Structures are given as structure tokens and as C-alpha cells.
Amino acid sequence: GVRFGASGIPQSLIDDLEARVYLTLAAPWFYKTATRRAGLVIDLRQT
């Protein structure tokens, strides 16, 4: 579900959790964090 955002999560699960808005908002951020932790993203911004 993380790779495809909220669209990758089965609709029945979202409906049962009654958390559609939260999952829709959280999935892209969770994916970004997961890929960074896995070392799949190189951040080119200078800090």
C-alpha cells in the first residue's frame, strides 16, 4: 500500500477503519520516509 499511496490499500480495509482521510494524507509521506530509510533516495538539497 505504501508504494502506490492510498490507492494501493484495499477499499474494504479503509472503510472498516473509517480512516480514509488520514490514510490518504499519510500514505505519500510514509512512502517518502520509507524510501529514504531504505537508502533508495539521494537528497540533493544542500543543508
PDBQT receptor file of N, H, CA, C and O in Angstrom, charges set to zero:
ATOM      1  N   GLY A   1       0.799  -1.195   0.000  1.00  0.00    +0.000 N 
ATOM      2  CA  GLY A   1       0.000   0.000   0.000  1.00  0.00    +0.000 C 
ATOM      3  C   GLY A   1       0.837   1.252   0.000  1.00  0.00    +0.000 C 
ATOM      4  O   GLY A   1       0.393   2.289  -0.492  1.00  0.00    +0.000 OA
ATOM      5  N   VAL A   2       2.041   1.183   0.540  1.00  0.00    +0.000 N 
ATOM      6  H   VAL A   2       2.401   0.341   0.940  1.00  0.00    +0.000 HD
ATOM      7  CA  VAL A   2       2.850   2.389   0.647  1.00  0.00    +0.000 C 
ATOM      8  C   VAL A   2       3.335   2.851  -0.710  1.00  0.00    +0.000 C 
ATOM      9  O   VAL A   2       3.296   4.046  -1.000  1.00  0.00    +0.000 OA
ATOM     10  N   ARG A   3       3.784   1.952  -1.532  1.00  0.00    +0.000 N 
ATOM     11  H   ARG A   3       3.815   0.980  -1.296  1.00  0.00    +0.000 HD
ATOM     12  CA  ARG A   3       4.342   2.329  -2.828  1.00  0.00    +0.000 C 
ATOM     13  C   ARG A   3       3.318   3.031  -3.709  1.00  0.00    +0.000 C 
ATOM     14  O   ARG A   3       3.666   3.952  -4.448  1.00  0.00    +0.000 OA
ATOM     15  N   PHE A   4       2.077   2.613  -3.639  1.00  0.00    +0.000 N 
ATOM     16  H   PHE A   4       1.795   1.865  -3.038  1.00  0.00    +0.000 HD
ATOM     17  CA  PHE A   4       1.050   3.177  -4.500  1.00  0.00    +0.000 C 
ATOM     18  C   PHE A   4       0.170   4.186  -3.779  1.00  0.00    +0.000 C 
ATOM     19  O   PHE A   4      -0.858   4.605  -4.311  1.00  0.00    +0.000 OA
ATOM     20  N   GLY A   5       0.561   4.575  -2.583  1.00  0.00    +0.000 N 
ATOM     21  H   GLY A   5       1.396   4.235  -2.151  1.00  0.00    +0.000 HD
ATOM     22  CA  GLY A   5      -0.246   5.525  -1.819  1.00  0.00    +0.000 C 
ATOM     23  C   GLY A   5      -1.535   4.895  -1.341  1.00  0.00    +0.000 C 
ATOM     24  O   GLY A   5      -1.631   3.675  -1.208  1.00  0.00    +0.000 OA
ATOM     25  N   ALA A   6      -2.512   5.719  -1.087  1.00  0.00    +0.000 N 
ATOM     26  H   ALA A   6      -2.434   6.711  -1.195  1.00  0.00    +0.000 HD
ATOM     27  CA  ALA A   6      -3.788   5.228  -0.564  1.00  0.00    +0.000 C 
ATOM     28  C   ALA A   6      -4.497   4.336  -1.572  1.00  0.00    +0.000 C 
ATOM     29  O   ALA A   6      -5.304   3.492  -1.183  1.00  0.00    +0.000 OA
ATOM     30  N   SER A   7      -4.211   4.507  -2.858  1.00  0.00    +0.000 N 
ATOM     31  H   SER A   7      -3.555   5.192  -3.173  1.00  0.00    +0.000 HD
ATOM     32  CA  SER A   7      -4.881   3.689  -3.873  1.00  0.00    +0.000 C 
ATOM     33  C   SER A   7      -4.444   2.226  -3.806  1.00  0.00    +0.000 C 
ATOM     34  O   SER A   7      -5.137   1.351  -4.324  1.00  0.00    +0.000 OA
ATOM     35  N   GLY A   8      -3.305   1.955  -3.175  1.00  0.00    +0.000 N 
ATOM     36  H   GLY A   8      -2.742   2.666  -2.754  1.00  0.00    +0.000 HD
ATOM     37  CA  GLY A   8      -2.829   0.587  -3.043  1.00  0.00    +0.000 C 
ATOM     38  C   GLY A   8      -3.399  -0.151  -1.851  1.00  0.00    +0.000 C 
ATOM     39  O   GLY A   8      -3.169  -1.350  -1.694  1.00  0.00    +0.000 OA
ATOM     40  N   ILE A   9      -4.142   0.554  -1.007  1.00  0.00    +0.000 N 
ATOM     41  H   ILE A   9      -4.329   1.529  -1.134  1.00  0.00    +0.000 HD
ATOM     42  CA  ILE A   9      -4.749  -0.059   0.173  1.00  0.00    +0.000 C 
ATOM     43  C   ILE A   9      -6.148  -0.535  -0.195  1.00  0.00    +0.000 C 
ATOM     44  O   ILE A   9      -6.915   0.228  -0.783  1.00  0.00    +0.000 OA
ATOM     45  N   PRO A  10      -6.500  -1.772   0.132  1.00  0.00    +0.000 N 
ATOM     46  CA  PRO A  10      -7.835  -2.272  -0.212  1.00  0.00    +0.000 C 
ATOM     47  C   PRO A  10      -8.940  -1.374   0.349  1.00  0.00    +0.000 C 
ATOM     48  O   PRO A  10      -8.895  -0.974   1.512  1.00  0.00    +0.000 OA
ATOM     49  N   GLN A  11      -9.918  -1.066  -0.480  1.00  0.00    +0.000 N 
ATOM     50  H   GLN A  11      -9.954  -1.391  -1.426  1.00  0.00    +0.000 HD
ATOM     51  CA  GLN A  11     -11.005  -0.166  -0.089  1.00  0.00    +0.000 C 
ATOM     52  C   GLN A  11     -11.746  -0.667   1.141  1.00  0.00    +0.000 C 
ATOM     53  O   GLN A  11     -12.131   0.128   1.998  1.00  0.00    +0.000 OA
ATOM     54  N   SER A  12     -11.949  -1.974   1.236  1.00  0.00    +0.000 N 
ATOM     55  H   SER A  12     -11.636  -2.620   0.539  1.00  0.00    +0.000 HD
ATOM     56  CA  SER A  12     -12.671  -2.523   2.391  1.00  0.00    +0.000 C 
ATOM     57  C   SER A  12     -11.927  -2.244   3.695  1.00  0.00    +0.000 C 
ATOM     58  O   SER A  12     -12.551  -1.987   4.725  1.00  0.00    +0.000 OA
ATOM     59  N   LEU A  13     -10.597  -2.294   3.651  1.00  0.00    +0.000 N 
ATOM     60  H   LEU A  13     -10.090  -2.502   2.815  1.00  0.00    +0.000 HD
ATOM     61  CA  LEU A  13      -9.807  -2.001   4.849  1.00  0.00    +0.000 C 
ATOM     62  C   LEU A  13      -9.967  -0.540   5.251  1.00  0.00    +0.000 C 
ATOM     63  O   LEU A  13     -10.134  -0.230   6.430  1.00  0.00    +0.000 OA
ATOM     64  N   ILE A  14      -9.917   0.351   4.273  1.00  0.00    +0.000 N 
ATOM     65  H   ILE A  14      -9.781   0.099   3.315  1.00  0.00    +0.000 HD
ATOM     66  CA  ILE A  14     -10.086   1.780   4.558  1.00  0.00    +0.000 C 
ATOM     67  C   ILE A  14     -11.464   2.039   5.143  1.00  0.00    +0.000 C 
ATOM     68  O   ILE A  14     -11.595   2.775   6.122  1.00  0.00    +0.000 OA
ATOM     69  N   ASP A  15     -12.488   1.443   4.555  1.00  0.00    +0.000 N 
ATOM     70  H   ASP A  15     -12.382   0.846   3.761  1.00  0.00    +0.000 HD
ATOM     71  CA  ASP A  15     -13.854   1.642   5.041  1.00  0.00    +0.000 C 
ATOM     72  C   ASP A  15     -14.032   1.088   6.452  1.00  0.00    +0.000 C 
ATOM     73  O   ASP A  15     -14.689   1.708   7.289  1.00  0.00    +0.000 OA
ATOM     74  N   ASP A  16     -13.447  -0.078   6.714  1.00  0.00    +0.000 N 
ATOM     75  H   ASP A  16     -12.914  -0.582   6.035  1.00  0.00    +0.000 HD
ATOM     76  CA  ASP A  16     -13.567  -0.678   8.046  1.00  0.00    +0.000 C 
ATOM     77  C   ASP A  16     -12.860   0.161   9.105  1.00  0.00    +0.000 C 
ATOM     78  O   ASP A  16     -13.315   0.240  10.246  1.00  0.00    +0.000 OA
ATOM     79  N   LEU A  17     -11.766   0.777   8.733  1.00  0.00    +0.000 N 
ATOM     80  H   LEU A  17     -11.396   0.713   7.806  1.00  0.00    +0.000 HD
ATOM     81  CA  LEU A  17     -11.031   1.608   9.688  1.00  0.00    +0.000 C 
ATOM     82  C   LEU A  17     -11.647   2.994   9.844  1.00  0.00    +0.000 C 
ATOM     83  O   LEU A  17     -11.335   3.711  10.795  1.00  0.00    +0.000 OA
ATOM     84  N   GLU A  18     -12.514   3.370   8.922  1.00  0.00    +0.000 N 
ATOM     85  H   GLU A  18     -12.768   2.788   8.149  1.00  0.00    +0.000 HD
ATOM     86  CA  GLU A  18     -13.122   4.697   8.898  1.00  0.00    +0.000 C 
ATOM     87  C   GLU A  18     -12.044   5.777   8.976  1.00  0.00    +0.000 C 
ATOM     88  O   GLU A  18     -12.182   6.762   9.702  1.00  0.00    +0.000 OA
ATOM     89  N   ALA A  19     -10.982   5.575   8.222  1.00  0.00    +0.000 N 
ATOM     90  H   ALA A  19     -10.870   4.775   7.632  1.00  0.00    +0.000 HD
ATOM     91  CA  ALA A  19      -9.842   6.479   8.292  1.00  0.00    +0.000 C 
ATOM     92  C   ALA A  19      -9.366   6.909   6.912  1.00  0.00    +0.000 C 
ATOM     93  O   ALA A  19      -8.176   7.163   6.725  1.00  0.00    +0.000 OA
ATOM     94  N   ARG A  20     -10.249   6.994   5.966  1.00  0.00    +0.000 N 
ATOM     95  H   ARG A  20     -11.216   6.788   6.118  1.00  0.00    +0.000 HD
ATOM     96  CA  ARG A  20      -9.864   7.302   4.593  1.00  0.00    +0.000 C 
ATOM     97  C   ARG A  20      -9.050   8.591   4.497  1.00  0.00    +0.000 C 
ATOM     98  O   ARG A  20      -8.011   8.611   3.836  1.00  0.00    +0.000 OA
ATOM     99  N   VAL A  21      -9.494   9.651   5.133  1.00  0.00    +0.000 N 
ATOM    100  H   VAL A  21     -10.338   9.635   5.669  1.00  0.00    +0.000 HD
ATOM    101  CA  VAL A  21      -8.799  10.936   5.036  1.00  0.00    +0.000 C 
ATOM    102  C   VAL A  21      -7.390  10.829   5.589  1.00  0.00    +0.000 C 
ATOM    103  O   VAL A  21      -6.441  11.335   4.991  1.00  0.00    +0.000 OA
ATOM    104  N   TYR A  22      -7.254  10.171   6.731  1.00  0.00    +0.000 N 
ATOM    105  H   TYR A  22      -8.025   9.760   7.218  1.00  0.00    +0.000 HD
ATOM    106  CA  TYR A  22      -5.942  10.063   7.354  1.00  0.00    +0.000 C 
ATOM    107  C   TYR A  22      -4.991   9.216   6.516  1.00  0.00    +0.000 C 
ATOM    108  O   TYR A  22      -3.820   9.563   6.367  1.00  0.00    +0.000 OA
ATOM    109  N   LEU A  23      -5.482   8.119   5.974  1.00  0.00    +0.000 N 
ATOM    110  H   LEU A  23      -6.434   7.837   6.095  1.00  0.00    +0.000 HD
ATOM    111  CA  LEU A  23      -4.640   7.269   5.135  1.00  0.00    +0.000 C 
ATOM    112  C   LEU A  23      -4.242   7.975   3.850  1.00  0.00    +0.000 C 
ATOM    113  O   LEU A  23      -3.105   7.856   3.392  1.00  0.00    +0.000 OA
ATOM    114  N   THR A  24      -5.180   8.708   3.272  1.00  0.00    +0.000 N 
ATOM    115  H   THR A  24      -6.103   8.804   3.644  1.00  0.00    +0.000 HD
ATOM    116  CA  THR A  24      -4.895   9.429   2.036  1.00  0.00    +0.000 C 
ATOM    117  C   THR A  24      -3.815  10.478   2.257  1.00  0.00    +0.000 C 
ATOM    118  O   THR A  24      -2.954  10.678   1.400  1.00  0.00    +0.000 OA
ATOM    119  N   LEU A  25      -3.856  11.138   3.388  1.00  0.00    +0.000 N 
ATOM    120  H   LEU A  25      -4.555  10.976   4.085  1.00  0.00    +0.000 HD
ATOM    121  CA  LEU A  25      -2.861  12.165   3.686  1.00  0.00    +0.000 C 
ATOM    122  C   LEU A  25      -1.525  11.570   4.111  1.00  0.00    +0.000 C 
ATOM    123  O   LEU A  25      -0.474  12.117   3.778  1.00  0.00    +0.000 OA
ATOM    124  N   ALA A  26      -1.550  10.467   4.836  1.00  0.00    +0.000 N 
ATOM    125  H   ALA A  26      -2.404  10.022   5.107  1.00  0.00    +0.000 HD
ATOM    126  CA  ALA A  26      -0.333   9.906   5.407  1.00  0.00    +0.000 C 
ATOM    127  C   ALA A  26       0.458   9.041   4.435  1.00  0.00    +0.000 C 
ATOM    128  O   ALA A  26       1.682   8.974   4.548  1.00  0.00    +0.000 OA
ATOM    129  N   ALA A  27      -0.185   8.384   3.495  1.00  0.00    +0.000 N 
ATOM    130  H   ALA A  27      -1.180   8.438   3.403  1.00  0.00    +0.000 HD
ATOM    131  CA  ALA A  27       0.500   7.423   2.622  1.00  0.00    +0.000 C 
ATOM    132  C   ALA A  27       1.670   8.028   1.845  1.00  0.00    +0.000 C 
ATOM    133  O   ALA A  27       2.737   7.415   1.824  1.00  0.00    +0.000 OA
ATOM    134  N   PRO A  28       1.534   9.196   1.204  1.00  0.00    +0.000 N 
ATOM    135  CA  PRO A  28       2.681   9.744   0.467  1.00  0.00    +0.000 C 
ATOM    136  C   PRO A  28       3.866  10.075   1.377  1.00  0.00    +0.000 C 
ATOM    137  O   PRO A  28       5.014   9.846   0.998  1.00  0.00    +0.000 OA
ATOM    138  N   TRP A  29       3.605  10.604   2.554  1.00  0.00    +0.000 N 
ATOM    139  H   TRP A  29       2.672  10.790   2.862  1.00  0.00    +0.000 HD
ATOM    140  CA  TRP A  29       4.683  10.941   3.485  1.00  0.00    +0.000 C 
ATOM    141  C   TRP A  29       5.335   9.684   4.025  1.00  0.00    +0.000 C 
ATOM    142  O   TRP A  29       6.552   9.641   4.205  1.00  0.00    +0.000 OA
ATOM    143  N   PHE A  30       4.536   8.660   4.283  1.00  0.00    +0.000 N 
ATOM    144  H   PHE A  30       3.547   8.695   4.137  1.00  0.00    +0.000 HD
ATOM    145  CA  PHE A  30       5.084   7.405   4.772  1.00  0.00    +0.000 C 
ATOM    146  C   PHE A  30       5.980   6.768   3.711  1.00  0.00    +0.000 C 
ATOM    147  O   PHE A  30       7.048   6.243   4.027  1.00  0.00    +0.000 OA
ATOM    148  N   TYR A  31       5.544   6.816   2.461  1.00  0.00    +0.000 N 
ATOM    149  H   TYR A  31       4.677   7.242   2.205  1.00  0.00    +0.000 HD
ATOM    150  CA  TYR A  31       6.345   6.258   1.367  1.00  0.00    +0.000 C 
ATOM    151  C   TYR A  31       7.678   6.989   1.250  1.00  0.00    +0.000 C 
ATOM    152  O   TYR A  31       8.725   6.361   1.097  1.00  0.00    +0.000 OA
ATOM    153  N   LYS A  32       7.635   8.310   1.321  1.00  0.00    +0.000 N 
ATOM    154  H   LYS A  32       6.784   8.821   1.445  1.00  0.00    +0.000 HD
ATOM    155  CA  LYS A  32       8.861   9.104   1.214  1.00  0.00    +0.000 C 
ATOM    156  C   LYS A  32       9.826   8.748   2.346  1.00  0.00    +0.000 C 
ATOM    157  O   LYS A  32      11.023   8.581   2.112  1.00  0.00    +0.000 OA
ATOM    158  N   THR A  33       9.313   8.635   3.556  1.00  0.00    +0.000 N 
ATOM    159  H   THR A  33       8.341   8.771   3.746  1.00  0.00    +0.000 HD
ATOM    160  CA  THR A  33      10.150   8.284   4.704  1.00  0.00    +0.000 C 
ATOM    161  C   THR A  33      10.714   6.875   4.562  1.00  0.00    +0.000 C 
ATOM    162  O   THR A  33      11.890   6.647   4.845  1.00  0.00    +0.000 OA
ATOM    163  N   ALA A  34       9.893   5.939   4.130  1.00  0.00    +0.000 N 
ATOM    164  H   ALA A  34       8.937   6.124   3.900  1.00  0.00    +0.000 HD
ATOM    165  CA  ALA A  34      10.341   4.550   3.977  1.00  0.00    +0.000 C 
ATOM    166  C   ALA A  34      11.434   4.428   2.925  1.00  0.00    +0.000 C 
ATOM    167  O   ALA A  34      12.396   3.685   3.122  1.00  0.00    +0.000 OA
ATOM    168  N   THR A  35      11.306   5.140   1.815  1.00  0.00    +0.000 N 
ATOM    169  H   THR A  35      10.524   5.743   1.655  1.00  0.00    +0.000 HD
ATOM    170  CA  THR A  35      12.335   5.052   0.777  1.00  0.00    +0.000 C 
ATOM    171  C   THR A  35      13.630   5.710   1.227  1.00  0.00    +0.000 C 
ATOM    172  O   THR A  35      14.714   5.232   0.892  1.00  0.00    +0.000 OA
ATOM    173  N   ARG A  36      13.534   6.782   1.968  1.00  0.00    +0.000 N 
ATOM    174  H   ARG A  36      12.653   7.170   2.240  1.00  0.00    +0.000 HD
ATOM    175  CA  ARG A  36      14.753   7.423   2.486  1.00  0.00    +0.000 C 
ATOM    176  C   ARG A  36      15.470   6.511   3.468  1.00  0.00    +0.000 C 
ATOM    177  O   ARG A  36      16.693   6.378   3.419  1.00  0.00    +0.000 OA
ATOM    178  N   ARG A  37      14.715   5.884   4.354  1.00  0.00    +0.000 N 
ATOM    179  H   ARG A  37      13.722   5.992   4.394  1.00  0.00    +0.000 HD
ATOM    180  CA  ARG A  37      15.330   4.987   5.340  1.00  0.00    +0.000 C 
ATOM    181  C   ARG A  37      15.948   3.766   4.670  1.00  0.00    +0.000 C 
ATOM    182  O   ARG A  37      16.942   3.224   5.154  1.00  0.00    +0.000 OA
ATOM    183  N   ALA A  38      15.370   3.340   3.573  1.00  0.00    +0.000 N 
ATOM    184  H   ALA A  38      14.563   3.781   3.179  1.00  0.00    +0.000 HD
ATOM    185  CA  ALA A  38      15.893   2.173   2.860  1.00  0.00    +0.000 C 
ATOM    186  C   ALA A  38      17.098   2.536   1.994  1.00  0.00    +0.000 C 
ATOM    187  O   ALA A  38      17.746   1.653   1.431  1.00  0.00    +0.000 OA
ATOM    188  N   GLY A  39      17.400   3.830   1.886  1.00  0.00    +0.000 N 
ATOM    189  H   GLY A  39      16.873   4.547   2.343  1.00  0.00    +0.000 HD
ATOM    190  CA  GLY A  39      18.538   4.265   1.092  1.00  0.00    +0.000 C 
ATOM    191  C   GLY A  39      18.249   4.320  -0.392  1.00  0.00    +0.000 C 
ATOM    192  O   GLY A  39      19.175   4.274  -1.202  1.00  0.00    +0.000 OA
ATOM    193  N   LEU A  40      16.979   4.417  -0.768  1.00  0.00    +0.000 N 
ATOM    194  H   LEU A  40      16.226   4.454  -0.110  1.00  0.00    +0.000 HD
ATOM    195  CA  LEU A  40      16.611   4.431  -2.179  1.00  0.00    +0.000 C 
ATOM    196  C   LEU A  40      16.517   5.844  -2.746  1.00  0.00    +0.000 C 
ATOM    197  O   LEU A  40      16.273   6.021  -3.940  1.00  0.00    +0.000 OA
ATOM    198  N   VAL A  41      16.711   6.853  -1.893  1.00  0.00    +0.000 N 
ATOM    199  H   VAL A  41      16.910   6.710  -0.923  1.00  0.00    +0.000 HD
ATOM    200  CA  VAL A  41      16.591   8.244  -2.322  1.00  0.00    +0.000 C 
ATOM    201  C   VAL A  41      17.866   8.975  -1.949  1.00  0.00    +0.000 C 
ATOM    202  O   VAL A  41      18.384   8.816  -0.843  1.00  0.00    +0.000 OA
ATOM    203  N   ILE A  42      18.363   9.764  -2.862  1.00  0.00    +0.000 N 
ATOM    204  H   ILE A  42      17.943   9.893  -3.760  1.00  0.00    +0.000 HD
ATOM    205  CA  ILE A  42      19.513  10.615  -2.580  1.00  0.00    +0.000 C 
ATOM    206  C   ILE A  42      19.013  12.050  -2.554  1.00  0.00    +0.000 C 
ATOM    207  O   ILE A  42      18.513  12.558  -3.558  1.00  0.00    +0.000 OA
ATOM    208  N   ASP A  43      19.149  12.703  -1.406  1.00  0.00    +0.000 N 
ATOM    209  H   ASP A  43      19.555  12.291  -0.591  1.00  0.00    +0.000 HD
ATOM    210  CA  ASP A  43      18.692  14.082  -1.255  1.00  0.00    +0.000 C 
ATOM    211  C   ASP A  43      19.783  15.013  -1.763  1.00  0.00    +0.000 C 
ATOM    212  O   ASP A  43      20.882  15.040  -1.209  1.00  0.00    +0.000 OA
ATOM    213  N   LEU A  44      19.492  15.775  -2.813  1.00  0.00    +0.000 N 
ATOM    214  H   LEU A  44      18.600  15.753  -3.263  1.00  0.00    +0.000 HD
ATOM    215  CA  LEU A  44      20.476  16.658  -3.427  1.00  0.00    +0.000 C 
ATOM    216  C   LEU A  44      20.432  18.075  -2.873  1.00  0.00    +0.000 C 
ATOM    217  O   LEU A  44      21.242  18.917  -3.262  1.00  0.00    +0.000 OA
ATOM    218  N   ARG A  45      19.504  18.343  -1.979  1.00  0.00    +0.000 N 
ATOM    219  H   ARG A  45      18.846  17.659  -1.664  1.00  0.00    +0.000 HD
ATOM    220  CA  ARG A  45      19.432  19.679  -1.382  1.00  0.00    +0.000 C 
ATOM    221  C   ARG A  45      20.600  19.886  -0.437  1.00  0.00    +0.000 C 
ATOM    222  O   ARG A  45      21.003  18.970   0.281  1.00  0.00    +0.000 OA
ATOM    223  N   GLN A  46      21.137  21.086  -0.442  1.00  0.00    +0.000 N 
ATOM    224  H   GLN A  46      20.809  21.830  -1.025  1.00  0.00    +0.000 HD
ATOM    225  CA  GLN A  46      22.223  21.414   0.478  1.00  0.00    +0.000 C 
ATOM    226  C   GLN A  46      21.626  21.944   1.770  1.00  0.00    +0.000 C 
ATOM    227  O   GLN A  46      20.736  22.794   1.754  1.00  0.00    +0.000 OA
ATOM    228  N   THR A  47      22.121  21.438   2.883  1.00  0.00    +0.000 N 
ATOM    229  H   THR A  47      22.844  20.747   2.896  1.00  0.00    +0.000 HD
ATOM    230  CA  THR A  47      21.617  21.913   4.172  1.00  0.00    +0.000 C 
ATOM    231  C   THR A  47      22.707  22.563   4.966  1.00  0.00    +0.000 C 
ATOM    232  O   THR A  47      22.467  23.024   6.082  1.00  0.00    +0.000 OA
TER     233      THR A  47
